[in-house]
Amino acid sequence: MTFLETLLPAKRIEEWCILDFLFKNPSSQISVFELQNLMKKYVDYENIQNLRHACRVLSGEFWDSNEHKHYDSIRFNFSSDLISLNENVKSLFKTQDNVFSEYKKWLLDFSEYAILRYDDEFGRSFYGFPFLKPYQKYSMRSLAILSNYEKIHSSFRGSGVIYNIPSDYFIFIDLYKEDLKKAEFNYDDRFITPSCLHWTGPDKWNQKHKIMDNIINHFEKGINIHFFIRKFKQVEGIPQDYIYIGDGVVFKDTVPKELVNPVFMDFAIRELSAQMYTDFITKSDITNVE
């Protein structure tokens, strides 16, 4: 159940489509192609690459050493495009003295909650690749799954910029940074208008840095720049997830002509609602931050 909590709240349905079927049919196995048909129950699209990746996620292929230590005993069996529960998990579903297994009730409650919440937040629509819906909340770790990342998922992180996927860069911004003690981290990141964002890059990257050059020339290089914003890093000691505000296009004439560290520039972004814009630019009490 601790492992299932790492997949909540559901940001894509594929894992929970698999889990729901296997929890209801614990002695069965199911193929990726059968899952492709089963997906029609939940959404109006099908993506076999996502399904295969979801099977690999459940099989523990992308776990780090700590996750292997905690979850190896429950990792799913996935081979030849067939996925099933392992024997340890199957044993949780066995009835004892003709009494329905309490574990089965709990696990089915997990999958029902995940699917209902997913339907409420995402519906049946396809949001492209990576699978990101504007104004939803995301952690860095969840983006590894949504990008079909094929390396250890705990490594999917960066100091404000994640560029593990060649076609898509993820930029993370904390608007109010007083909790960060080092002055060099207090970058001037701010909304200029509801459709324009001022961003400052990492302090050691000038315009000649490979990744910064890719960001500046992203349009010509076919790279999508995605922005994730949070107003405060923590609220009452609880780390906050980022809100995805969509992708952006750089105004190249705002990039300094001379080499500077760090580099700053403006981006055209999807226009924010008046309420969201006001909340982001107002350093007030944290009433609008969950």
N, C-alpha and C positions, 0 to 999 in steps of 0.2 A: 504494500500500500504506500510505503514511502517512495518507491520507484514511480508509482502511478502519479503521485503528487508532483513529480518533476515534469509531468506532461500536462499539468493543469495551470491556468485555464487553457483549454484546447485552442490552438492557433491554426491547426489544420485538422481535417476530419479523418485522414487515412489511418493513423494509429488507432483511433477509437472505433473505426469501422472493423478493424481486425480484432481488437480487444473484445468488443461487444459480441462478435460472432463466436469467438473461442470461449468466452465466459459462459455463453449459452449452450455451447457444444464442446465441452472440455475434452472429450475423447477424440475429437475430429481433427483433421488437418484441412487446410484450404489453400488453393493455388492463387497466385497473383491474378490469373485470368478470371477465376471465379470471383475474386474480390473486386475486380474491375466492374463486373455486373452488379455486385452487391452495393457498390458505391451509389448507384442510381437511387437507392432508398434515401440517401442523405443530401445529394447535390446534383446539379444539372450538368456536370462535366465529369470526365474520367481522365486520369493521368497515370499511366502504368509506371512511369519513372518515379513518381511520388510514392506509389504503392510499394514498389521494390525498396525504395529508400526507407519507408516506414517499417518494413519487415526487418531491414538491417538495423534500424534503430532499436527495435524490440529485441533483436538477437544479441545486442550488446557490442556490435562491431565497432562502434564509435566511443565506447567508454574509456575513461582514463583508469589508471591503476587503482585509485580510490573507489571508483564506481564498480570495478571488477570485484574488489574486496567485499563490497556491500551487497552486490546484486547478482553475482555469478550463479547463485543457487536457483534463481528464478528466470534466468535468461531464456528467451524463446528459441525453439528449434527452427532454423530457416536454411533450407537446402533445396536445390533444383526447383526453385520457385514455389516451394511448399512451406507453409509456416504452421506450427503447432505449439501447444504448451509443452513444457518439459514435465517429467514425472513428478517433481516436487510440487509444481503448481497444480497438476491434475489431482494430486492427493487432497488438496483443499476442497475439492468439489464432491468428494465421496460422502454419501450419507452414512450416518452412524446410528445404529439402533433404529433404523427407519425414520430418522429425523433429518429434515432438509438441512444441508450444511449452512451454518451461519456465515462462513467465509464466502460462500457463493452469493448470499444476500448482499454482503458488504461490497463485493467486487462488482456485482451488477448495479448496485447503487452508484458506484464510482462512474461506470460507463454511461449510465442513464443521465447523471448530472452533467458529465462532460459533453454529451451529445446535445442535450437540451440547451445548455448555455451556448454551445457553438452555434446552434441553429438561431438562437436569439441574437447573437452578435454578428454572425457572418451570413446567415441564410444559405441559400443554395447557389450563390454566385461564384464565379471564377475571377480571381483578382490578379491573374497573370503570374509571372515568375520574376523574382521571388514572390511568394504568396503573401502580399502585404495589403492590408486595408487601411486607407487613410483614417487617422484619428483613433485607431486602436492602440492599446498599450503593449509594448514588447520589452523583453529583456534581451541582452546581447546573446545569451545562450539559445533562446528560442529561434533566433535568426539562423543558426546553424541548421536546424531542422527545416526551416522554411526555404533555405537555399540549397537543399539536398547536398549539404557539405559532406565530403567523403573522408575526412580525417577526424581525429579525436575532437569531439565537440567542445570540450572545455578549453581548447586552444583557440576557439573562435572569439577572439576579443582583441581590443587594441586601445591605444591611448587617444580616444576621440575619433579615430578613423579605423574602420575594418575594411581591408582590401583583399581578403582571401579569395573572393570570387572575381575573376578578371573583368567580367562584364558589368559588375554592380559594386559600387563602393557605398559603405554605410558611415554616415557622419553623425556622431552623438554630441549633443550640446546640453550642458548645464547652464541655465541662464543666470542663476545667482550662486556665486561661488565663494562666499565669505568663509565657508567652512574649510576651504582649502588654504592651508597656511602659506604655501610657497607663492610668492608674488607672481612668478612667471606663469602660473596656471590661471591667473585671473584675467582671462582673455576677454576682449570686447566682442562678445557674441550677443546680438540683439536683433530684434525686428525693427526695420526702418518704417515699413508700412505693412498692412496685412498680406501683401504679395511680394515683399522684398525682405531678404534676410542678410544681415552682415555677419560674416564668419571669419574667425582667425584660426589659422592652421597650427599644427604642433610647433613648439618653439625652435626645434632644430632643423626644420625644413625650410629652405629658401626655394625660389622658383625653379632652380635646377635639380632639385630632388626629384627622383623618378616618379614617386607617387603624387607629389604636388604638381608636377608637370602634367601628369595624367588627369588630375582634377581640373586644372586650368583649361586644358584642351580636351575635356571629356567628350564634348559634342562631336568633335572631329574623329575621336578615337572610338566612338561607339560605347562609351561607358556611362551608365546611369548613376547619378548621385542621389542617394536617398537620405533624408534628414529625419533624425529622431531627437525630440526635445523633451526635457523635463525642467520644470521651474526650479525645483529644489532637489538636491541630491538625496536628502532624507527628510522625513516628516516624523517628528517625535521619535527619532532614532531608528525608524523603519526605512530601508532603502526603497526608492521609488523606481518604477518602470518608466520607460520613455514612451512618449506619444509620437507615433509616426505621422508626419505632416505631408508626406508625399516626396516626389523627386523634384529636383531643381535644375536650373540652367544658369551658368555663371555669366555675369556681365564682365567680359574680359577687360573692358576699359577701366574697371575699378581695381584691377591688379596693379600694384606698384611697378613702375618701369625699372627702378633700381632694385638690386638684390637686397632682400630684407629677411630677417628672422625675428618673429614668425611672419608669414605672408598673410595678408587679409584681402578680402574680396566680397562682393555682393552677389547674391543669387536671386533670380526670379523663382518664386515658389507658387504652389497652389494657394489661392487666396483664402485666408483664414476667415472664419465667421467673426462678426464684431465681438461676440462674447469671448471667444477663445483668444483673439488678439488682445483685448483689454486685460484678460487674466494674465497672459504672458508678459505684457509690458508693465504691469502693476506689481510692484514689490510690496505686497500687503500681507495681511494674515493669510494663512494657508488654507483658507476655507474652501477654495476651489480645487485643491490638490488632494486626491484620495491617499 
